[in-house]
Amino acid sequence: MIMKRKLNKYFIFGIVMLLAMLTLSACKDKNKGKENKADEDKVNVVATIFPEYDFLRQIAGDHINLTMLLKPGAESHSFEPTPKDIKNIEHANLFVYVGGDSDSWVESILESIDTTDTKIVTLMDCVDLVEEETVEGMTSEAEEAGDGEEEVEYDEHVWTSPKNAIVIVQKLCDALCEIDPANKEDYIRNTNDYTKKLENLDQEFKEVVDTAKRKEIIVGDRFPFRYLVEEYGLTYYAAFPGCSTDTEANAATIAFLTDKVKEDAIPVVFHIELSNGKICDSICEETGAKSEQLNAVHNVTKEDFEAGITYLDRMEHNVHVLKEALN
């Protein structure tokens, strides 16, 4: 009899727990529906790479459904869109991309879909452009191909100058205000706050360069920093141009950079993010210089992305390592 009562007790307890779980599940489903409805009311924004993505989240916060096409940790210059990416672009209220050769895939997609209701912002249309160049000692793709000539190409990495970033952020704010006027005041306020931070960053770079004893940097890697060095009056030597597809420099380039580091007593040699760093390491081993990462901020690792790393975080790191390299 006692055993039967215990069994009835456990049975009733089990029924109560089951009902509670079902109730919680129903509540979750109901809340999920509310969340989905809330998301449906937001504008859809698609950014191709990290700088655009980060600028947009600083401006818009939770007001938008924001998608970054380039996966964290991936190389931006070899990106190829998936069918899902194309669908996201097709349903975007705002689509943001860089506009250089690395984005050559974009034009054919935009031609194949209806963009009547899509606002499009191209970063390279926002600022004054500078040409990619082949400086002394650099391995160029034309040299590797043996044709001796190079087509004029404009550097895509416009966001590496904080002053350019300020202009781009304002353009993105204007676009968001146009397509989502209900949240215009928030967009403007956030843009003003963020612009002040970018202005402080610009001032930090200026102070580092103005007080430095040298104005030269060595990058044993691709060089996506034309806008940065142009803005602050730096000279540079590097292994490849910014959008080069090469990863192995020829022996003459490595020898040239190694000699430069020795001759000019350069204390730091740079490599860029998501690079194997082999050329930089080789130069450092030969010269005793220190290896450091200089961020082009075209992408971040998956771990950094999940940790919420920002454009400002990466550029503040650049301020620190440039100070070390120029003194």
C-alpha positions in Angstrom: 0.0 0.0 0.0 2.8 2.3 0.9 4.7 1.4 -2.3 1.5 2.1 -4.3 1.3 5.6 -2.7 4.9 6.3 -3.6 4.3 5.2 -7.2 1.2 7.4 -7.4 3.3 10.3 -5.9 6.1 9.9 -8.4 3.5 9.5 -11.2 1.7 12.7 -10.3 5.1 14.5 -9.9 6.1 13.3 -13.3 2.8 14.6 -14.9 3.3 18.0 -13.2 6.9 18.2 -14.5 5.8 17.2 -18.0 3.1 19.8 -18.0 5.5 22.4 -16.7 8.0 21.6 -19.5 5.3 21.8 -22.1 4.1 25.1 -20.8 7.7 26.5 -20.9 8.2 25.1 -24.4 5.0 26.8 -25.5 6.1 30.1 -23.9 9.4 29.8 -25.7 7.7 29.2 -29.0 5.4 32.1 -28.3 8.4 34.4 -27.5 10.2 33.1 -30.5 7.3 34.2 -32.6 7.4 37.6 -31.1 11.2 37.8 -31.7 10.7 36.8 -35.3 8.0 39.4 -35.7 10.3 42.0 -34.3 13.0 41.0 -36.7 10.6 41.2 -39.6 9.9 44.9 -38.7 13.6 45.7 -38.9 15.4 46.7 -42.1 17.7 44.0 -43.6 21.3 45.1 -44.1 24.0 43.1 -45.8 27.7 43.9 -45.6 30.4 42.0 -47.5 33.3 42.3 -45.1 34.1 43.2 -41.5 34.8 47.0 -41.6 31.4 47.6 -43.1 29.8 45.2 -40.7 31.3 46.9 -37.7 30.6 50.5 -38.9 27.0 49.5 -39.4 26.5 47.9 -35.9 28.1 51.0 -34.3 25.6 53.2 -36.1 22.5 51.1 -35.9 22.8 48.8 -32.9 19.7 46.5 -32.7 17.6 48.5 -35.1 18.7 46.4 -38.1 19.0 42.8 -39.1 22.7 42.8 -40.0 24.5 40.1 -42.0 28.2 39.8 -42.9 28.8 37.6 -46.0 32.5 37.0 -45.4 32.9 34.3 -42.7 35.2 35.3 -39.8 38.7 34.0 -40.4 38.2 33.8 -44.2 40.3 35.5 -46.8 38.4 38.4 -48.4 40.2 38.4 -51.7 39.1 34.9 -52.6 35.5 35.2 -51.4 32.8 33.5 -53.5 29.1 33.9 -52.6 26.8 31.0 -51.8 23.2 30.8 -53.0 22.2 31.9 -49.4 24.4 35.0 -49.8 22.8 35.9 -53.0 19.3 35.5 -51.4 20.4 37.7 -48.6 21.5 40.4 -51.0 18.2 40.1 -52.9 16.2 40.7 -49.8 18.4 43.5 -48.4 17.1 47.0 -47.8 20.7 48.1 -47.7 23.7 46.4 -49.4 27.2 47.6 -48.7 30.3 46.4 -50.5 33.8 47.7 -51.2 33.8 47.9 -55.0 37.3 46.8 -56.1 38.5 43.8 -58.1 37.9 41.6 -55.1 34.2 42.4 -55.5 34.0 41.6 -59.2 31.4 39.0 -58.4 29.0 41.6 -57.1 28.2 43.3 -60.4 26.9 40.2 -62.1 24.7 39.4 -59.0 23.3 42.9 -58.9 22.5 42.6 -62.6 20.6 39.4 -62.1 18.3 40.4 -59.2 15.7 43.1 -58.7 17.4 45.9 -56.7 14.6 48.5 -57.0 14.0 48.5 -53.3 17.6 48.1 -52.3 19.9 51.0 -51.3 23.5 50.2 -52.4 26.6 51.8 -50.9 30.0 51.2 -52.4 32.9 52.2 -50.2 35.2 53.1 -53.0 32.6 55.7 -54.2 32.6 57.4 -50.8 36.2 58.7 -50.7 39.1 59.9 -52.9 41.0 56.9 -54.2 44.8 56.3 -54.4 46.4 53.9 -56.8 48.0 50.6 -55.8 51.7 50.9 -56.5 54.8 48.7 -56.9 57.6 50.2 -54.8 61.2 49.3 -54.9 62.0 45.7 -54.1 58.3 44.6 -54.3 57.3 41.4 -56.0 54.5 42.4 -58.5 52.1 40.0 -60.2 53.2 41.5 -63.6 56.8 40.5 -62.8 55.7 37.0 -61.9 53.7 36.7 -65.1 56.7 38.0 -67.1 54.7 40.6 -69.1 56.5 43.6 -67.6 53.3 45.8 -67.5 50.7 46.4 -64.8 47.2 47.8 -65.2 46.4 50.8 -63.0 44.4 49.6 -60.0 43.0 51.6 -57.2 43.6 50.4 -53.7 40.5 48.9 -52.2 41.4 49.2 -48.5 39.9 52.6 -48.1 38.9 52.1 -44.4 42.5 51.8 -43.2 42.6 55.6 -42.9 40.5 56.8 -39.9 39.6 60.0 -41.9 38.2 57.8 -44.6 36.3 55.8 -42.0 34.6 59.0 -40.8 33.4 59.8 -44.3 32.2 56.2 -44.9 30.4 56.1 -41.5 28.5 59.3 -42.4 27.5 57.9 -45.8 26.2 54.7 -44.1 24.3 56.8 -41.6 22.7 58.8 -44.4 21.6 55.6 -46.2 20.1 54.2 -43.0 18.2 57.4 -42.3 16.8 57.4 -45.8 15.5 53.8 -45.7 14.5 53.8 -42.0 13.5 57.3 -41.0 11.7 56.0 -37.8 15.1 55.5 -36.2 16.8 58.5 -37.8 17.5 60.2 -34.5 19.3 57.2 -33.0 21.4 56.7 -36.2 22.5 60.3 -36.1 23.3 60.3 -32.4 25.2 57.0 -32.6 27.1 58.3 -35.7 28.1 61.5 -33.9 29.4 59.5 -30.9 31.3 57.1 -33.1 32.8 59.9 -35.2 34.3 61.4 -32.1 36.0 58.1 -31.4 37.3 57.9 -34.9 38.6 61.5 -34.6 40.4 60.6 -31.4 42.0 57.6 -33.3 43.1 59.9 -36.1 44.7 62.2 -33.5 46.5 59.3 -31.9 48.1 58.3 -35.3 49.1 61.9 -35.9 50.8 62.1 -32.5 52.7 58.9 -33.0 54.0 59.9 -36.4 54.7 63.6 -35.5 56.9 62.5 -32.5 58.6 59.6 -34.2 62.3 59.5 -35.1 61.7 57.7 -38.4 58.9 57.7 -41.0 59.5 54.4 -42.6 57.9 51.0 -42.1 58.7 47.5 -43.5 55.9 45.0 -44.2 57.0 41.5 -45.0 53.6 40.7 -46.5 50.9 42.2 -48.8 50.5 46.0 -48.3 46.8 47.0 -47.8 47.8 50.3 -46.1 48.2 52.9 -48.9 45.5 55.1 -47.3 47.1 54.9 -43.9 50.6 55.9 -45.0 49.3 58.6 -47.4 47.3 60.1 -44.6 50.2 60.3 -42.1 53.1 60.8 -44.4 54.9 57.5 -44.0 57.1 55.7 -46.5 57.1 51.9 -46.8 58.6 48.8 -48.4 56.7 45.6 -48.7 56.7 42.2 -50.3 53.5 42.6 -52.4 50.8 45.1 -53.3 47.7 45.1 -51.2 45.5 42.8 -53.4 48.2 40.5 -54.6 47.3 36.9 -54.9 50.9 35.8 -54.3 52.0 34.5 -50.9 55.6 33.6 -51.7 57.9 36.5 -52.4 60.9 35.9 -54.8 64.4 35.7 -53.3 65.3 39.2 -54.5 62.4 40.8 -52.6 63.3 39.0 -49.4 66.9 40.0 -49.8 66.0 43.6 -50.5 63.7 43.9 -47.4 66.3 42.2 -45.2 69.0 44.6 -46.3 66.6 47.6 -45.8 65.9 46.5 -42.2 69.6 46.3 -41.5 70.6 49.5 -43.3 67.9 51.6 -41.7 68.0 49.9 -38.3 64.3 49.1 -38.4 63.2 47.6 -35.1 59.9 46.0 -36.1 58.8 44.2 -39.3 55.1 43.8 -39.9 52.8 41.1 -41.2 49.1 41.4 -41.7 46.2 39.5 -40.0 45.3 36.0 -41.2 48.7 35.6 -42.9 51.1 32.8 -42.3 53.8 35.4 -41.5 56.6 33.4 -43.1 58.2 36.2 -45.0 58.1 38.5 -42.0 59.6 35.7 -39.8 62.3 35.1 -42.3 63.4 38.7 -42.3 63.2 38.9 -38.5 65.3 35.8 -38.1 68.0 37.3 -40.3 68.0 40.8 -38.8 66.9 40.4 -35.2 63.9 42.7 -35.8 60.7 42.1 -33.9 57.7 40.6 -35.7 54.4 42.4 -35.2 50.9 42.3 -36.7 49.6 45.4 -38.5 45.9 45.1 -39.0 44.2 45.9 -42.3 41.0 45.0 -40.5 39.5 43.3 -43.6 38.5 40.4 -41.4 39.0 39.0 -37.9 39.2 35.4 -36.6 36.2 33.5 -35.5 37.2 33.8 -31.9 37.7 37.6 -32.1 34.4 38.0 -33.9 32.5 36.0 -31.2 34.3 38.1 -28.6 33.0 41.3 -30.1 36.3 42.7 -31.4 35.8 46.0 -33.2 37.5 48.1 -35.9 38.6 50.5 -33.2 40.2 47.7 -31.2 42.2 46.6 -34.1 43.2 50.1 -35.1 44.2 51.0 -31.5 46.6 48.0 -31.7 48.0 49.5 -34.9 48.7 52.8 -33.0 50.6 50.9 -30.4 52.8 48.8 -32.8 53.5 51.8 -35.1 54.8 53.7 -32.2 57.2 50.9 -31.5 58.2 50.6 -35.1 58.9 54.3 -35.7 61.0 54.8 -32.6 
